[in-house]
Amino acid sequence: MVSTVNTGTINMPKILRQMRHRTSNVRDVLFQRDAIFDKDTKTTKADDSDLSGPAVNFGYEKSTNTSMSGSADNTVYHKSTPELMIGGLKVLQTPIISRSGKLERTGARISGECKFYTPSLATIRQLDNFGETNQFDEFEAYDKFIDIERAVYTPSDITSTGNQTITISTGSTYNPGYEIDRIQFKVKTADNITSITLNGTEGGSGKSVVWTATDTCTPTDWLLIDLPIRDITASSTKEVYQNGTGLTFTASTVTLDVDKLYGDNNNYLSSLVIATSSSSAIELKDINIYKSAEWSLESIKDYRDEYMLIKAVRVRGDRTSRRRAYG
Amino acid sequence: MAKDYLNIIERALMMGLSDKINAAVTGDIYVHGQFPQSEDLKFPSLIVQQVSSGFEEKFHGDSITFGSSSTQGSGEVYGMNFQVHIIVDKDTEITIGSDVYKQRRLVNWLMLNIANSIMEIDWSVYEEEELQILERHLASWRDVGYIEAVQWYGATADFQIYFLNKR
């Protein structure tokens, strides 16, 4: 941490560092803010002549995210704002797991609430990526923290060269996939990361989810990659932040439905493949295929130099037993 | 496949209202769908909120021809209910003619001119879609008043529109 940040009287970053040796309530969460898309607006009539007055904003978003200058009086301004997805935020969470079932119109939903104690905003703004992107100013309501609720598969660290295949099921064991939500690892190599593939066998056939790097991703220093493996469709995109810049990964193949992998010899997770552009040295650590908990920030109290107290609610949550049963 | 009438009408209504009312003033009057985010809110603000829709009456029968077209179709009268809200900040000024209008005077002007604009909308000017509007009713303005906490003047009216839902 740079010396210009006032650590306050309690020095929250130091407390978190010390506490994490004694309690797993200190978490490394992933900060997520959804993309902000263009609003649907109209400035012209059916014959393309101008409407009087300002652009009419219909009040709903389009699926495009492009910058528009808004230079003329009745034109629209928009600054392209992709999703923010920044890892490595150390927070104290109490409690870690909060589950209560509610029967709602959408069915039984698992909800919960918790509190996060974070370092001061000034400290967070000095962290990797948070300080480097100009998209992040402060936490806002409806931002999300994604936590590793349960580490399902934690392969060993790797120091090797070239593409890496990490075996999840050995052939004598058949590990299920319905529990997992996301893949996370740290990587360091001079080569480009070209794709990340999760392979499985579903109904006896090989299936996969492949995230392909659309932007050049060269992690010469440790880079945290965290990508979802459910609720995506082919051509879905996600951002991996490196030095404050979002690098786009595109889901090029989505044939694997992890919920159907209940863990027998015809339905199991088989391997995770991290492909690179050449055969330089590669290091992988903190590899985690995990069940996530998504916390939506609800209220934010900022105690300036000391810490922030954030109340969050769990907005989405399904029951693992139903995933297994219904696929 | 039926046309996307609800969106066509909602968009045309907002565009028509904005176009007509802004042509009559100096300064900008902002028309929003339901509801503007606080970052988007500018004054005076007119909010067109669709609150309900549904069948009104089916009297066209099934598999009949409409007009000169030989294509058979079905249709009925379909209704949409809107609430139109006016919100004017205490400091908002709009020049109408040579006079500057503010606060309750501006709300009064907006109430009558929104009603006029809605009755005069030529739907084909705003959407390149065949649209047969059968009736439109702007009920009385209500809740005309002032919210002290936010220093807003405002009013709300119910508005119904009936159209031929042909498919």
Interface residues (C-beta under 8 A of the other chain):
Chain A: K39 K42 K45 A46 D47 L51 S52 G53 P54 V56 N57 F58 G59 Y60
Chain B: E10 R11 M14 M15 S18 D19 K20 I21 N22 A23 D28 I29 Y30 V31 H32 G33 Q34 F35 P36 D40 K42 S124 V125 Y126 E127 E128
